[in-house]
Amino acid sequence: MRPACAMPEGGTVTGGSMRDEPTRPAADAAQASGLAILLWSCEPEEAPHRLFAPFFHAATAAAFDLPVEVYFTARSVHLLAPGVAERLHTGESGKTVLDAMREAIGHGAVFLACSDALQAHGLADTPLIAECGGRGGSVQFITRVMDLRWRCLVY
């Protein structure tokens, strides 16, 4: 294990294996202002096991007090329809996609639905699950992409 290093806030950062205590990134001018996640090629019905990673990453970033926005586009908007995410499982753990989504929300992530995708998939007039924080699509996501202070992931 590497020696601990002092952080500006007076905490410590340790290096080593994944089994070490979690570390916080050092605060400096290059630190991200937020994380925008685009769910684009996620296929809810065909590959629900692939849906764990985006929500796990959202929860992790939000746990570091980083603002996190998750943009649901294309077929991923189906996850925001009542009953869909709660019947899909992320793997053998028995955890549902909705459980993973709620974990991210619990840490402060915000879920945004693309209005065009909702329209294209016949969900424009469907009430969405309570976890959906509103509408956000291409303009909002590209604004985050162009902001050098934000980091973006696409799934």
C-alpha positions in Angstrom: 0.0 0.0 0.0 1.2 3.5 -0.8 1.7 6.1 1.9 -1.2 8.5 2.6 -1.1 12.0 1.1 -2.5 15.1 2.7 -5.5 16.6 0.9 -6.4 20.3 0.9 -9.4 19.7 3.2 -7.2 17.9 5.7 -8.4 14.4 4.7 -6.1 11.7 3.3 -5.9 9.8 0.1 -4.4 6.4 0.1 -3.3 4.4 -2.9 -3.4 0.6 -3.3 -5.9 -2.1 -4.2 -9.6 -1.8 -4.8 -10.1 -3.2 -1.3 -8.8 0.1 0.3 -11.2 2.6 1.6 -12.7 4.8 -1.2 -10.7 7.9 -2.0 -12.0 11.3 -2.9 -10.4 13.2 -5.8 -8.3 16.1 -4.8 -10.1 19.4 -5.2 -8.4 21.8 -7.7 -9.2 23.9 -10.7 -9.3 20.9 -13.0 -11.9 19.0 -11.0 -15.1 18.4 -12.9 -18.2 20.5 -12.2 -20.6 17.7 -13.0 -21.2 14.5 -14.9 -23.7 14.1 -17.7 -24.6 10.5 -18.7 -26.4 9.8 -22.0 -28.4 6.6 -22.2 -28.5 6.1 -25.9 -27.8 2.5 -27.0 -29.2 0.8 -23.9 -31.8 -1.8 -24.8 -34.0 -2.3 -21.8 -35.7 -5.5 -22.9 -32.9 -7.1 -24.8 -29.9 -6.4 -22.4 -31.1 -5.3 -19.0 -27.8 -6.6 -17.4 -26.0 -3.7 -19.2 -28.1 -1.2 -17.4 -26.4 -1.5 -14.1 -23.1 0.3 -15.1 -24.6 3.7 -16.0 -26.6 3.9 -12.8 -23.7 2.6 -10.7 -21.5 5.3 -12.2 -24.2 7.9 -11.6 -24.5 6.9 -8.0 -20.7 6.8 -7.5 -20.2 10.3 -9.0 -23.2 11.7 -7.0 -21.8 10.2 -3.8 -18.7 12.4 -4.4 -21.1 15.4 -4.3 -20.7 15.9 -8.0 -23.9 17.0 -9.9 -25.0 14.2 -12.1 -27.6 14.4 -14.9 -28.7 11.2 -16.7 -30.3 11.8 -20.1 -32.7 9.1 -21.3 -32.9 9.0 -25.1 -33.9 6.6 -27.8 -35.3 3.3 -26.4 -34.0 4.0 -22.9 -37.0 6.3 -22.3 -39.0 3.1 -21.7 -37.3 2.8 -18.4 -39.2 5.8 -17.2 -42.6 4.3 -18.0 -44.3 2.8 -14.9 -43.6 -0.9 -14.4 -40.7 -1.3 -16.9 -37.6 -0.8 -14.8 -39.0 -2.6 -11.8 -39.5 -5.9 -13.7 -36.0 -5.9 -15.3 -33.0 -7.4 -13.4 -29.4 -6.2 -13.7 -28.0 -9.7 -13.0 -28.1 -12.6 -10.7 -28.1 -10.5 -7.5 -31.9 -10.1 -7.8 -31.5 -6.3 -8.0 -33.8 -4.6 -10.4 -33.0 -1.8 -12.8 -35.3 0.4 -10.7 -33.3 -0.5 -7.6 -30.1 0.7 -9.4 -31.9 3.8 -10.6 -33.1 4.6 -7.1 -29.6 4.2 -5.7 -28.4 6.9 -8.1 -31.3 9.2 -7.3 -30.7 8.6 -3.6 -27.2 10.0 -4.0 -28.5 13.0 -5.9 -28.5 12.1 -9.6 -31.2 13.8 -11.7 -33.0 11.9 -14.5 -34.1 13.7 -17.6 -36.3 12.4 -20.4 -35.8 13.4 -24.0 -39.1 14.8 -25.3 -38.4 13.7 -28.9 -37.6 10.1 -27.7 -40.8 10.0 -25.6 -42.8 11.1 -28.7 -41.1 8.7 -31.0 -41.8 5.8 -28.7 -45.4 6.7 -28.0 -44.8 7.8 -24.4 -45.4 11.5 -24.8 -48.7 11.4 -22.9 -47.7 8.6 -20.5 -47.2 9.6 -16.9 -43.5 8.8 -16.0 -42.2 7.3 -12.8 -41.6 9.7 -9.9 -37.8 9.3 -10.3 -37.9 11.3 -13.5 -36.9 14.9 -12.7 -38.1 16.4 -15.9 -37.4 16.9 -19.6 -33.9 17.2 -21.1 -32.6 16.3 -24.6 -30.1 17.1 -27.2 -29.7 20.8 -26.4 -29.2 20.3 -22.7 -26.8 17.3 -23.2 -24.7 19.1 -25.9 -24.5 22.1 -23.6 -22.9 19.9 -21.0 -20.6 18.3 -23.7 -19.4 21.8 -24.7 -18.7 22.9 -21.1 -15.1 21.9 -20.4 -15.9 21.8 -16.7 -18.3 18.8 -17.2 -17.5 15.2 -18.0 -19.7 13.1 -20.2 -20.3 9.4 -20.6 -22.4 7.7 -23.3 -24.0 4.3 -22.9 
